[in-house]
Amino acid sequence: MITTRQLCRTFQVGDTEVHALDHVDLAVEEQEFVAVMGPSGSGKSTLMNILGCLDTPDAGSYQLLSHEVADLSDDELSQFRNEQIGFVFQSFHLLPRLSALENVLLPLRYGSSPAGGEERARALLTRLGLEDRMGHRPNQLSGGQRQRVAIARSLINKPPLLLADEPTGNLDSRTSEEIMGLFEELNREGQTIVMVTHEDEIAAHASRVIAMRDGKIATDTRREEAA
């Protein structure tokens, strides 16, 4: 599903060049659950932004679902990102004036809006235990409920790839475990997930853990190998 070859990304900080990604080769197969870890400045967030088509590399190749991302026009890239990638963020990024249901439906406004979108949104929220919260605005929901709304939103277009950036960073430990249990369940059903986290307990839910340091992949361990 994901293939990067010699991926590089450099930022200019004052007079210094920072090599956020330094010739990164990565392959992620369908139905994998991958956690990406590393200290601040290791390159994990830069890698996530490129995988999510939110940033572009300075050099190297990124193929997603057999598409060379660099060959897509801006309009093609926007549509591709909306339909093929679901995003879950630490800060939820829900629109405060919209209800939970309206937030989940939001990605459909920017895509082809398949028939039955509202029915699917209601089904997702019900599955996530929010059947009695569909009309509530974000400020009327707990942190865990807001993250569940964000997860439902990320799944509304049935994207092959789900990217999660510190999805439990603003949640208590019990709620974090519930969210990670949900991710595991989605993965068992065939959802490909790539998740950035700095917590070992959260990464332990993934079947594969990639550790980054100084813009490179330092280790790449599968759960079976760790066991």
mmCIF file of the C-alpha atoms, coordinates in Angstrom:
data_MODEL
# 
_entry.id   MODEL 
# 
loop_
_atom_site.group_PDB 
_atom_site.id 
_atom_site.type_symbol 
_atom_site.label_atom_id 
_atom_site.label_alt_id 
_atom_site.label_comp_id 
_atom_site.label_asym_id 
_atom_site.label_entity_id 
_atom_site.label_seq_id 
_atom_site.pdbx_PDB_ins_code 
_atom_site.Cartn_x 
_atom_site.Cartn_y 
_atom_site.Cartn_z 
_atom_site.occupancy 
_atom_site.B_iso_or_equiv 
_atom_site.pdbx_formal_charge 
_atom_site.auth_seq_id 
_atom_site.auth_comp_id 
_atom_site.auth_asym_id 
_atom_site.auth_atom_id 
_atom_site.pdbx_PDB_model_num 
ATOM 1   C CA . MET A 1 1   ? 0.000   0.000   0.000   1.00 0.00 ? 1   MET A CA 1 
ATOM 2   C CA . ILE A 1 2   ? 2.758   2.449   1.013   1.00 0.00 ? 2   ILE A CA 1 
ATOM 3   C CA . THR A 1 3   ? 6.205   2.521   -0.554  1.00 0.00 ? 3   THR A CA 1 
ATOM 4   C CA . THR A 1 4   ? 8.785   5.241   0.024   1.00 0.00 ? 4   THR A CA 1 
ATOM 5   C CA . ARG A 1 5   ? 12.243  5.208   -1.500  1.00 0.00 ? 5   ARG A CA 1 
ATOM 6   C CA . GLN A 1 6   ? 15.065  7.496   -0.374  1.00 0.00 ? 6   GLN A CA 1 
ATOM 7   C CA . LEU A 1 7   ? 12.591  10.000  1.055   1.00 0.00 ? 7   LEU A CA 1 
ATOM 8   C CA . CYS A 1 8   ? 14.226  13.272  2.126   1.00 0.00 ? 8   CYS A CA 1 
ATOM 9   C CA . ARG A 1 9   ? 12.854  16.418  3.745   1.00 0.00 ? 9   ARG A CA 1 
ATOM 10  C CA . THR A 1 10  ? 15.006  19.335  4.871   1.00 0.00 ? 10  THR A CA 1 
ATOM 11  C CA . PHE A 1 11  ? 13.981  22.465  6.757   1.00 0.00 ? 11  PHE A CA 1 
ATOM 12  C CA . GLN A 1 12  ? 15.956  25.687  7.056   1.00 0.00 ? 12  GLN A CA 1 
ATOM 13  C CA . VAL A 1 13  ? 16.134  26.877  10.657  1.00 0.00 ? 13  VAL A CA 1 
ATOM 14  C CA . GLY A 1 14  ? 18.094  30.116  10.707  1.00 0.00 ? 14  GLY A CA 1 
ATOM 15  C CA . ASP A 1 15  ? 21.460  29.307  9.156   1.00 0.00 ? 15  ASP A CA 1 
ATOM 16  C CA . THR A 1 16  ? 21.091  25.588  9.857   1.00 0.00 ? 16  THR A CA 1 
ATOM 17  C CA . GLU A 1 17  ? 19.664  22.870  7.625   1.00 0.00 ? 17  GLU A CA 1 
ATOM 18  C CA . VAL A 1 18  ? 17.669  20.297  9.571   1.00 0.00 ? 18  VAL A CA 1 
ATOM 19  C CA . HIS A 1 19  ? 17.345  16.919  7.865   1.00 0.00 ? 19  HIS A CA 1 
ATOM 20  C CA . ALA A 1 20  ? 13.936  15.880  9.157   1.00 0.00 ? 20  ALA A CA 1 
ATOM 21  C CA . LEU A 1 21  ? 13.921  12.836  6.840   1.00 0.00 ? 21  LEU A CA 1 
ATOM 22  C CA . ASP A 1 22  ? 17.184  11.387  5.599   1.00 0.00 ? 22  ASP A CA 1 
ATOM 23  C CA . HIS A 1 23  ? 16.767  8.838   2.765   1.00 0.00 ? 23  HIS A CA 1 
ATOM 24  C CA . VAL A 1 24  ? 13.906  6.880   4.337   1.00 0.00 ? 24  VAL A CA 1 
ATOM 25  C CA . ASP A 1 25  ? 12.831  3.591   2.756   1.00 0.00 ? 25  ASP A CA 1 
ATOM 26  C CA . LEU A 1 26  ? 9.521   2.246   4.057   1.00 0.00 ? 26  LEU A CA 1 
ATOM 27  C CA . ALA A 1 27  ? 6.949   -0.299  2.938   1.00 0.00 ? 27  ALA A CA 1 
ATOM 28  C CA . VAL A 1 28  ? 3.569   -0.821  4.593   1.00 0.00 ? 28  VAL A CA 1 
ATOM 29  C CA . GLU A 1 29  ? 1.303   -3.614  3.383   1.00 0.00 ? 29  GLU A CA 1 
ATOM 30  C CA . GLU A 1 30  ? -2.482  -3.636  3.405   1.00 0.00 ? 30  GLU A CA 1 
ATOM 31  C CA . GLN A 1 31  ? -4.086  -4.510  6.746   1.00 0.00 ? 31  GLN A CA 1 
ATOM 32  C CA . GLU A 1 32  ? -0.972  -3.695  8.774   1.00 0.00 ? 32  GLU A CA 1 
ATOM 33  C CA . PHE A 1 33  ? -1.145  -1.748  12.046  1.00 0.00 ? 33  PHE A CA 1 
ATOM 34  C CA . VAL A 1 34  ? 2.086   0.244   12.335  1.00 0.00 ? 34  VAL A CA 1 
ATOM 35  C CA . ALA A 1 35  ? 3.179   2.493   15.190  1.00 0.00 ? 35  ALA A CA 1 
ATOM 36  C CA . VAL A 1 36  ? 5.859   5.117   14.500  1.00 0.00 ? 36  VAL A CA 1 
ATOM 37  C CA . MET A 1 37  ? 7.845   6.264   17.537  1.00 0.00 ? 37  MET A CA 1 
ATOM 38  C CA . GLY A 1 38  ? 10.793  8.518   18.256  1.00 0.00 ? 38  GLY A CA 1 
ATOM 39  C CA . PRO A 1 39  ? 11.920  11.509  20.320  1.00 0.00 ? 39  PRO A CA 1 
ATOM 40  C CA . SER A 1 40  ? 11.088  15.074  19.399  1.00 0.00 ? 40  SER A CA 1 
ATOM 41  C CA . GLY A 1 41  ? 12.878  15.969  16.175  1.00 0.00 ? 41  GLY A CA 1 
ATOM 42  C CA . SER A 1 42  ? 13.283  12.358  15.075  1.00 0.00 ? 42  SER A CA 1 
ATOM 43  C CA . GLY A 1 43  ? 11.230  12.891  11.900  1.00 0.00 ? 43  GLY A CA 1 
ATOM 44  C CA . LYS A 1 44  ? 8.116   10.926  12.811  1.00 0.00 ? 44  LYS A CA 1 
ATOM 45  C CA . SER A 1 45  ? 5.710   13.863  12.379  1.00 0.00 ? 45  SER A CA 1 
ATOM 46  C CA . THR A 1 46  ? 7.344   14.893  9.102   1.00 0.00 ? 46  THR A CA 1 
ATOM 47  C CA . LEU A 1 47  ? 6.980   11.339  7.833   1.00 0.00 ? 47  LEU A CA 1 
ATOM 48  C CA . MET A 1 48  ? 3.322   11.293  8.872   1.00 0.00 ? 48  MET A CA 1 
ATOM 49  C CA . ASN A 1 49  ? 2.654   14.597  7.074   1.00 0.00 ? 49  ASN A CA 1 
ATOM 50  C CA . ILE A 1 50  ? 4.166   13.251  3.860   1.00 0.00 ? 50  ILE A CA 1 
ATOM 51  C CA . LEU A 1 51  ? 2.301   9.945   4.120   1.00 0.00 ? 51  LEU A CA 1 
ATOM 52  C CA . GLY A 1 52  ? -0.893  11.966  4.577   1.00 0.00 ? 52  GLY A CA 1 
ATOM 53  C CA . CYS A 1 53  ? -0.118  14.098  1.493   1.00 0.00 ? 53  CYS A CA 1 
ATOM 54  C CA . LEU A 1 54  ? -0.026  17.189  3.705   1.00 0.00 ? 54  LEU A CA 1 
ATOM 55  C CA . ASP A 1 55  ? 3.618   17.889  2.830   1.00 0.00 ? 55  ASP A CA 1 
ATOM 56  C CA . THR A 1 56  ? 5.929   17.026  -0.034  1.00 0.00 ? 56  THR A CA 1 
ATOM 57  C CA . PRO A 1 57  ? 9.458   15.582  0.127   1.00 0.00 ? 57  PRO A CA 1 
ATOM 58  C CA . ASP A 1 58  ? 12.486  17.380  -1.264  1.00 0.00 ? 58  ASP A CA 1 
ATOM 59  C CA . ALA A 1 59  ? 13.717  14.172  -2.864  1.00 0.00 ? 59  ALA A CA 1 
ATOM 60  C CA . GLY A 1 60  ? 12.755  10.546  -3.167  1.00 0.00 ? 60  GLY A CA 1 
ATOM 61  C CA . SER A 1 61  ? 9.582   8.734   -4.134  1.00 0.00 ? 61  SER A CA 1 
ATOM 62  C CA . TYR A 1 62  ? 6.279   8.141   -2.342  1.00 0.00 ? 62  TYR A CA 1 
ATOM 63  C CA . GLN A 1 63  ? 3.764   5.719   -3.789  1.00 0.00 ? 63  GLN A CA 1 
ATOM 64  C CA . LEU A 1 64  ? 0.367   5.200   -2.191  1.00 0.00 ? 64  LEU A CA 1 
ATOM 65  C CA . LEU A 1 65  ? -1.971  2.559   -3.583  1.00 0.00 ? 65  LEU A CA 1 
ATOM 66  C CA . SER A 1 66  ? 0.300   2.313   -6.653  1.00 0.00 ? 66  SER A CA 1 
ATOM 67  C CA . HIS A 1 67  ? -0.047  6.057   -7.330  1.00 0.00 ? 67  HIS A CA 1 
ATOM 68  C CA . GLU A 1 68  ? 3.101   8.174   -7.506  1.00 0.00 ? 68  GLU A CA 1 
ATOM 69  C CA . VAL A 1 69  ? 1.932   11.055  -5.316  1.00 0.00 ? 69  VAL A CA 1 
ATOM 70  C CA . ALA A 1 70  ? 4.292   13.583  -6.920  1.00 0.00 ? 70  ALA A CA 1 
ATOM 71  C CA . ASP A 1 71  ? 2.567   13.035  -10.290 1.00 0.00 ? 71  ASP A CA 1 
ATOM 72  C CA . LEU A 1 72  ? -0.855  14.158  -9.026  1.00 0.00 ? 72  LEU A CA 1 
ATOM 73  C CA . SER A 1 73  ? -2.077  17.686  -9.717  1.00 0.00 ? 73  SER A CA 1 
ATOM 74  C CA . ASP A 1 74  ? -3.247  19.811  -6.786  1.00 0.00 ? 74  ASP A CA 1 
ATOM 75  C CA . ASP A 1 75  ? -6.912  19.012  -7.492  1.00 0.00 ? 75  ASP A CA 1 
ATOM 76  C CA . GLU A 1 76  ? -6.173  15.320  -7.956  1.00 0.00 ? 76  GLU A CA 1 
ATOM 77  C CA . LEU A 1 77  ? -4.170  15.281  -4.744  1.00 0.00 ? 77  LEU A CA 1 
ATOM 78  C CA . SER A 1 78  ? -6.960  16.929  -2.747  1.00 0.00 ? 78  SER A CA 1 
ATOM 79  C CA . GLN A 1 79  ? -9.511  14.425  -4.003  1.00 0.00 ? 79  GLN A CA 1 
ATOM 80  C CA . PHE A 1 80  ? -7.119  11.516  -3.518  1.00 0.00 ? 80  PHE A CA 1 
ATOM 81  C CA . ARG A 1 81  ? -6.351  12.574  0.063   1.00 0.00 ? 81  ARG A CA 1 
ATOM 82  C CA . ASN A 1 82  ? -10.034 13.028  0.919   1.00 0.00 ? 82  ASN A CA 1 
ATOM 83  C CA . GLU A 1 83  ? -11.122 9.675   -0.473  1.00 0.00 ? 83  GLU A CA 1 
ATOM 84  C CA . GLN A 1 84  ? -8.148  7.424   0.270   1.00 0.00 ? 84  GLN A CA 1 
ATOM 85  C CA . ILE A 1 85  ? -6.860  8.646   3.658   1.00 0.00 ? 85  ILE A CA 1 
ATOM 86  C CA . GLY A 1 86  ? -8.641  9.061   6.978   1.00 0.00 ? 86  GLY A CA 1 
ATOM 87  C CA . PHE A 1 87  ? -7.058  11.291  9.634   1.00 0.00 ? 87  PHE A CA 1 
ATOM 88  C CA . VAL A 1 88  ? -7.306  11.140  13.431  1.00 0.00 ? 88  VAL A CA 1 
ATOM 89  C CA . PHE A 1 89  ? -5.505  13.904  15.342  1.00 0.00 ? 89  PHE A CA 1 
ATOM 90  C CA . GLN A 1 90  ? -4.553  14.464  18.974  1.00 0.00 ? 90  GLN A CA 1 
ATOM 91  C CA . SER A 1 91  ? -6.662  17.633  19.162  1.00 0.00 ? 91  SER A CA 1 
ATOM 92  C CA . PHE A 1 92  ? -9.700  16.121  17.408  1.00 0.00 ? 92  PHE A CA 1 
ATOM 93  C CA . HIS A 1 93  ? -10.126 19.122  15.030  1.00 0.00 ? 93  HIS A CA 1 
ATOM 94  C CA . LEU A 1 94  ? -13.916 19.096  15.217  1.00 0.00 ? 94  LEU A CA 1 
ATOM 95  C CA . LEU A 1 95  ? -15.813 22.189  14.110  1.00 0.00 ? 95  LEU A CA 1 
ATOM 96  C CA . PRO A 1 96  ? -17.372 23.657  17.280  1.00 0.00 ? 96  PRO A CA 1 
ATOM 97  C CA . ARG A 1 97  ? -20.589 24.904  15.682  1.00 0.00 ? 97  ARG A CA 1 
ATOM 98  C CA . LEU A 1 98  ? -21.445 21.577  14.072  1.00 0.00 ? 98  LEU A CA 1 
ATOM 99  C CA . SER A 1 99  ? -23.073 18.612  15.767  1.00 0.00 ? 99  SER A CA 1 
ATOM 100 C CA . ALA A 1 100 ? -21.320 15.272  16.057  1.00 0.00 ? 100 ALA A CA 1 
ATOM 101 C CA . LEU A 1 101 ? -23.284 13.984  13.062  1.00 0.00 ? 101 LEU A CA 1 
ATOM 102 C CA . GLU A 1 102 ? -22.500 17.080  10.979  1.00 0.00 ? 102 GLU A CA 1 
ATOM 103 C CA . ASN A 1 103 ? -18.789 16.772  11.804  1.00 0.00 ? 103 ASN A CA 1 
ATOM 104 C CA . VAL A 1 104 ? -18.762 13.162  10.639  1.00 0.00 ? 104 VAL A CA 1 
ATOM 105 C CA . LEU A 1 105 ? -20.492 14.113  7.394   1.00 0.00 ? 105 LEU A CA 1 
ATOM 106 C CA . LEU A 1 106 ? -18.039 16.931  6.666   1.00 0.00 ? 106 LEU A CA 1 
ATOM 107 C CA . PRO A 1 107 ? -15.613 14.968  4.396   1.00 0.00 ? 107 PRO A CA 1 
ATOM 108 C CA . LEU A 1 108 ? -18.513 14.056  2.110   1.00 0.00 ? 108 LEU A CA 1 
ATOM 109 C CA . ARG A 1 109 ? -18.935 17.732  1.211   1.00 0.00 ? 109 ARG A CA 1 
ATOM 110 C CA . TYR A 1 110 ? -15.505 17.736  -0.426  1.00 0.00 ? 110 TYR A CA 1 
ATOM 111 C CA . GLY A 1 111 ? -15.802 14.448  -2.296  1.00 0.00 ? 111 GLY A CA 1 
ATOM 112 C CA . SER A 1 112 ? -18.185 12.599  -4.529  1.00 0.00 ? 112 SER A CA 1 
ATOM 113 C CA . SER A 1 113 ? -20.699 12.211  -1.666  1.00 0.00 ? 113 SER A CA 1 
ATOM 114 C CA . PRO A 1 114 ? -21.758 8.590   -2.142  1.00 0.00 ? 114 PRO A CA 1 
ATOM 115 C CA . ALA A 1 115 ? -25.406 7.742   -1.596  1.00 0.00 ? 115 ALA A CA 1 
ATOM 116 C CA . GLY A 1 116 ? -26.306 6.778   1.933   1.00 0.00 ? 116 GLY A CA 1 
ATOM 117 C CA . GLY A 1 117 ? -23.704 9.025   3.544   1.00 0.00 ? 117 GLY A CA 1 
ATOM 118 C CA . GLU A 1 118 ? -25.905 10.108  6.448   1.00 0.00 ? 118 GLU A CA 1 
ATOM 119 C CA . GLU A 1 119 ? -27.044 6.548   7.053   1.00 0.00 ? 119 GLU A CA 1 
ATOM 120 C CA . ARG A 1 120 ? -23.424 5.432   7.205   1.00 0.00 ? 120 ARG A CA 1 
ATOM 121 C CA . ALA A 1 121 ? -22.511 8.314   9.534   1.00 0.00 ? 121 ALA A CA 1 
ATOM 122 C CA . ARG A 1 122 ? -25.317 7.374   11.905  1.00 0.00 ? 122 ARG A CA 1 
ATOM 123 C CA . ALA A 1 123 ? -24.243 3.726   11.784  1.00 0.00 ? 123 ALA A CA 1 
ATOM 124 C CA . LEU A 1 124 ? -20.631 4.660   12.595  1.00 0.00 ? 124 LEU A CA 1 
ATOM 125 C CA . LEU A 1 125 ? -21.624 6.850   15.532  1.00 0.00 ? 125 LEU A CA 1 
ATOM 126 C CA . THR A 1 126 ? -23.929 4.144   16.834  1.00 0.00 ? 126 THR A CA 1 
ATOM 127 C CA . ARG A 1 127 ? -21.171 1.555   16.582  1.00 0.00 ? 127 ARG A CA 1 
ATOM 128 C CA . LEU A 1 128 ? -18.892 3.882   18.562  1.00 0.00 ? 128 LEU A CA 1 
ATOM 129 C CA . GLY A 1 129 ? -21.453 4.233   21.337  1.00 0.00 ? 129 GLY A CA 1 
ATOM 130 C CA . LEU A 1 130 ? -22.626 7.723   20.407  1.00 0.00 ? 130 LEU A CA 1 
ATOM 131 C CA . GLU A 1 131 ? -26.150 6.983   19.250  1.00 0.00 ? 131 GLU A CA 1 
ATOM 132 C CA . ASP A 1 132 ? -27.533 9.416   21.860  1.00 0.00 ? 132 ASP A CA 1 
ATOM 133 C CA . ARG A 1 133 ? -24.916 12.116  21.165  1.00 0.00 ? 133 ARG A CA 1 
ATOM 134 C CA . MET A 1 134 ? -25.369 12.706  17.428  1.00 0.00 ? 134 MET A CA 1 
ATOM 135 C CA . GLY A 1 135 ? -26.965 16.110  17.917  1.00 0.00 ? 135 GLY A CA 1 
ATOM 136 C CA . HIS A 1 136 ? -24.452 17.290  20.516  1.00 0.00 ? 136 HIS A CA 1 
ATOM 137 C CA . ARG A 1 137 ? -21.762 19.839  19.726  1.00 0.00 ? 137 ARG A CA 1 
ATOM 138 C CA . PRO A 1 138 ? -18.110 19.114  20.619  1.00 0.00 ? 138 PRO A CA 1 
ATOM 139 C CA . ASN A 1 139 ? -18.208 21.231  23.802  1.00 0.00 ? 139 ASN A CA 1 
ATOM 140 C CA . GLN A 1 140 ? -21.019 18.992  25.063  1.00 0.00 ? 140 GLN A CA 1 
ATOM 141 C CA . LEU A 1 141 ? -18.891 15.852  24.670  1.00 0.00 ? 141 LEU A CA 1 
ATOM 142 C CA . SER A 1 142 ? -16.095 14.337  26.733  1.00 0.00 ? 142 SER A CA 1 
ATOM 143 C CA . GLY A 1 143 ? -12.596 13.986  25.268  1.00 0.00 ? 143 GLY A CA 1 
ATOM 144 C CA . GLY A 1 144 ? -13.149 10.317  24.550  1.00 0.00 ? 144 GLY A CA 1 
ATOM 145 C CA . GLN A 1 145 ? -16.468 11.031  22.849  1.00 0.00 ? 145 GLN A CA 1 
ATOM 146 C CA . ARG A 1 146 ? -14.889 13.755  20.724  1.00 0.00 ? 146 ARG A CA 1 
ATOM 147 C CA . GLN A 1 147 ? -12.153 11.362  19.625  1.00 0.00 ? 147 GLN A CA 1 
ATOM 148 C CA . ARG A 1 148 ? -14.793 8.774   18.696  1.00 0.00 ? 148 ARG A CA 1 
ATOM 149 C CA . VAL A 1 149 ? -16.529 11.405  16.571  1.00 0.00 ? 149 VAL A CA 1 
ATOM 150 C CA . ALA A 1 150 ? -13.175 12.134  14.914  1.00 0.00 ? 150 ALA A CA 1 
ATOM 151 C CA . ILE A 1 151 ? -12.657 8.419   14.245  1.00 0.00 ? 151 ILE A CA 1 
ATOM 152 C CA . ALA A 1 152 ? -16.128 8.144   12.712  1.00 0.00 ? 152 ALA A CA 1 
ATOM 153 C CA . ARG A 1 153 ? -15.331 11.158  10.519  1.00 0.00 ? 153 ARG A CA 1 
ATOM 154 C CA . SER A 1 154 ? -12.071 9.536   9.404   1.00 0.00 ? 154 SER A CA 1 
ATOM 155 C CA . LEU A 1 155 ? -13.948 6.403   8.320   1.00 0.00 ? 155 LEU A CA 1 
ATOM 156 C CA . ILE A 1 156 ? -16.932 7.992   6.559   1.00 0.00 ? 156 ILE A CA 1 
ATOM 157 C CA . ASN A 1 157 ? -15.346 7.719   3.092   1.00 0.00 ? 157 ASN A CA 1 
ATOM 158 C CA . LYS A 1 158 ? -14.214 4.123   3.735   1.00 0.00 ? 158 LYS A CA 1 
ATOM 159 C CA . PRO A 1 159 ? -10.541 5.064   3.205   1.00 0.00 ? 159 PRO A CA 1 
ATOM 160 C CA . PRO A 1 160 ? -8.037  2.226   2.706   1.00 0.00 ? 160 PRO A CA 1 
ATOM 161 C CA . LEU A 1 161 ? -5.518  4.051   4.945   1.00 0.00 ? 161 LEU A CA 1 
ATOM 162 C CA . LEU A 1 162 ? -6.081  5.498   8.411   1.00 0.00 ? 162 LEU A CA 1 
ATOM 163 C CA . LEU A 1 163 ? -3.418  7.855   9.808   1.00 0.00 ? 163 LEU A CA 1 
ATOM 164 C CA . ALA A 1 164 ? -3.499  8.641   13.523  1.00 0.00 ? 164 ALA A CA 1 
ATOM 165 C CA . ASP A 1 165 ? -1.234  11.313  15.017  1.00 0.00 ? 165 ASP A CA 1 
ATOM 166 C CA . GLU A 1 166 ? -0.985  10.894  18.820  1.00 0.00 ? 166 GLU A CA 1 
ATOM 167 C CA . PRO A 1 167 ? -4.665  9.836   18.939  1.00 0.00 ? 167 PRO A CA 1 
ATOM 168 C CA . THR A 1 168 ? -4.638  9.328   22.725  1.00 0.00 ? 168 THR A CA 1 
ATOM 169 C CA . GLY A 1 169 ? -2.472  12.330  23.631  1.00 0.00 ? 169 GLY A CA 1 
ATOM 170 C CA . ASN A 1 170 ? -5.350  14.280  25.191  1.00 0.00 ? 170 ASN A CA 1 
ATOM 171 C CA . LEU A 1 171 ? -7.097  11.320  26.822  1.00 0.00 ? 171 LEU A CA 1 
ATOM 172 C CA . ASP A 1 172 ? -6.877  9.645   30.222  1.00 0.00 ? 172 ASP A CA 1 
ATOM 173 C CA . SER A 1 173 ? -5.427  6.141   30.449  1.00 0.00 ? 173 SER A CA 1 
ATOM 174 C CA . ARG A 1 174 ? -8.768  4.309   30.577  1.00 0.00 ? 174 ARG A CA 1 
ATOM 175 C CA . THR A 1 175 ? -10.174 6.169   27.586  1.00 0.00 ? 175 THR A CA 1 
ATOM 176 C CA . SER A 1 176 ? -6.870  5.663   25.740  1.00 0.00 ? 176 SER A CA 1 
ATOM 177 C CA . GLU A 1 177 ? -7.191  1.903   26.162  1.00 0.00 ? 177 GLU A CA 1 
ATOM 178 C CA . GLU A 1 178 ? -10.763 2.028   24.847  1.00 0.00 ? 178 GLU A CA 1 
ATOM 179 C CA . ILE A 1 179 ? -9.677  3.980   21.763  1.00 0.00 ? 179 ILE A CA 1 
ATOM 180 C CA . MET A 1 180 ? -6.783  1.609   21.112  1.00 0.00 ? 180 MET A CA 1 
ATOM 181 C CA . GLY A 1 181 ? -9.115  -1.357  21.493  1.00 0.00 ? 181 GLY A CA 1 
ATOM 182 C CA . LEU A 1 182 ? -11.246 0.214   18.789  1.00 0.00 ? 182 LEU A CA 1 
ATOM 183 C CA . PHE A 1 183 ? -8.203  0.628   16.532  1.00 0.00 ? 183 PHE A CA 1 
ATOM 184 C CA . GLU A 1 184 ? -7.311  -3.030  17.031  1.00 0.00 ? 184 GLU A CA 1 
ATOM 185 C CA . GLU A 1 185 ? -10.865 -4.030  16.148  1.00 0.00 ? 185 GLU A CA 1 
ATOM 186 C CA . LEU A 1 186 ? -10.777 -1.922  12.971  1.00 0.00 ? 186 LEU A CA 1 
ATOM 187 C CA . ASN A 1 187 ? -7.437  -3.472  12.040  1.00 0.00 ? 187 ASN A CA 1 
ATOM 188 C CA . ARG A 1 188 ? -8.799  -7.003  12.505  1.00 0.00 ? 188 ARG A CA 1 
ATOM 189 C CA . GLU A 1 189 ? -11.558 -6.044  10.074  1.00 0.00 ? 189 GLU A CA 1 
ATOM 190 C CA . GLY A 1 190 ? -8.938  -5.125  7.472   1.00 0.00 ? 190 GLY A CA 1 
ATOM 191 C CA . GLN A 1 191 ? -8.233  -1.443  8.098   1.00 0.00 ? 191 GLN A CA 1 
ATOM 192 C CA . THR A 1 192 ? -4.635  -0.365  7.456   1.00 0.00 ? 192 THR A CA 1 
ATOM 193 C CA . ILE A 1 193 ? -3.450  1.956   10.236  1.00 0.00 ? 193 ILE A CA 1 
ATOM 194 C CA . VAL A 1 194 ? -0.280  4.014   10.654  1.00 0.00 ? 194 VAL A CA 1 
ATOM 195 C CA . MET A 1 195 ? -0.066  5.744   14.025  1.00 0.00 ? 195 MET A CA 1 
ATOM 196 C CA . VAL A 1 196 ? 2.432   8.162   15.562  1.00 0.00 ? 196 VAL A CA 1 
ATOM 197 C CA . THR A 1 197 ? 2.851   7.873   19.327  1.00 0.00 ? 197 THR A CA 1 
ATOM 198 C CA . HIS A 1 198 ? 5.493   8.502   21.972  1.00 0.00 ? 198 HIS A CA 1 
ATOM 199 C CA . GLU A 1 199 ? 3.998   6.056   24.474  1.00 0.00 ? 199 GLU A CA 1 
ATOM 200 C CA . ASP A 1 200 ? 5.240   2.468   24.638  1.00 0.00 ? 200 ASP A CA 1 
ATOM 201 C CA . GLU A 1 201 ? 1.904   1.276   26.064  1.00 0.00 ? 201 GLU A CA 1 
ATOM 202 C CA . ILE A 1 202 ? 0.042   2.688   23.060  1.00 0.00 ? 202 ILE A CA 1 
ATOM 203 C CA . ALA A 1 203 ? 2.554   1.383   20.524  1.00 0.00 ? 203 ALA A CA 1 
ATOM 204 C CA . ALA A 1 204 ? 2.171   -2.090  22.044  1.00 0.00 ? 204 ALA A CA 1 
ATOM 205 C CA . HIS A 1 205 ? -1.283  -2.308  20.466  1.00 0.00 ? 205 HIS A CA 1 
ATOM 206 C CA . ALA A 1 206 ? 0.258   -2.211  16.967  1.00 0.00 ? 206 ALA A CA 1 
ATOM 207 C CA . SER A 1 207 ? 1.559   -5.291  15.201  1.00 0.00 ? 207 SER A CA 1 
ATOM 208 C CA . ARG A 1 208 ? 4.655   -3.424  14.010  1.00 0.00 ? 208 ARG A CA 1 
ATOM 209 C CA . VAL A 1 209 ? 6.689   -0.681  15.676  1.00 0.00 ? 209 VAL A CA 1 
ATOM 210 C CA . ILE A 1 210 ? 9.052   1.616   13.771  1.00 0.00 ? 210 ILE A CA 1 
ATOM 211 C CA . ALA A 1 211 ? 11.454  3.732   15.820  1.00 0.00 ? 211 ALA A CA 1 
ATOM 212 C CA . MET A 1 212 ? 12.921  6.844   14.206  1.00 0.00 ? 212 MET A CA 1 
ATOM 213 C CA . ARG A 1 213 ? 16.001  8.843   15.159  1.00 0.00 ? 213 ARG A CA 1 
ATOM 214 C CA . ASP A 1 214 ? 17.710  11.734  13.390  1.00 0.00 ? 214 ASP A CA 1 
ATOM 215 C CA . GLY A 1 215 ? 15.469  11.431  10.336  1.00 0.00 ? 215 GLY A CA 1 
ATOM 216 C CA . LYS A 1 216 ? 16.159  7.735   9.806   1.00 0.00 ? 216 LYS A CA 1 
ATOM 217 C CA . ILE A 1 217 ? 14.444  4.485   10.686  1.00 0.00 ? 217 ILE A CA 1 
ATOM 218 C CA . ALA A 1 218 ? 16.484  3.118   13.581  1.00 0.00 ? 218 ALA A CA 1 
ATOM 219 C CA . THR A 1 219 ? 14.533  -0.102  14.192  1.00 0.00 ? 219 THR A CA 1 
ATOM 220 C CA . ASP A 1 220 ? 11.579  -1.884  12.615  1.00 0.00 ? 220 ASP A CA 1 
ATOM 221 C CA . THR A 1 221 ? 10.094  -4.578  14.861  1.00 0.00 ? 221 THR A CA 1 
ATOM 222 C CA . ARG A 1 222 ? 7.055   -6.784  14.422  1.00 0.00 ? 222 ARG A CA 1 
ATOM 223 C CA . ARG A 1 223 ? 5.102   -7.920  17.445  1.00 0.00 ? 223 ARG A CA 1 
ATOM 224 C CA . GLU A 1 224 ? 5.962   -11.573 16.745  1.00 0.00 ? 224 GLU A CA 1 
ATOM 225 C CA . GLU A 1 225 ? 9.668   -10.695 16.767  1.00 0.00 ? 225 GLU A CA 1 
ATOM 226 C CA . ALA A 1 226 ? 9.318   -8.800  20.036  1.00 0.00 ? 226 ALA A CA 1 
ATOM 227 C CA . ALA A 1 227 ? 7.543   -11.762 21.592  1.00 0.00 ? 227 ALA A CA 1 
# 
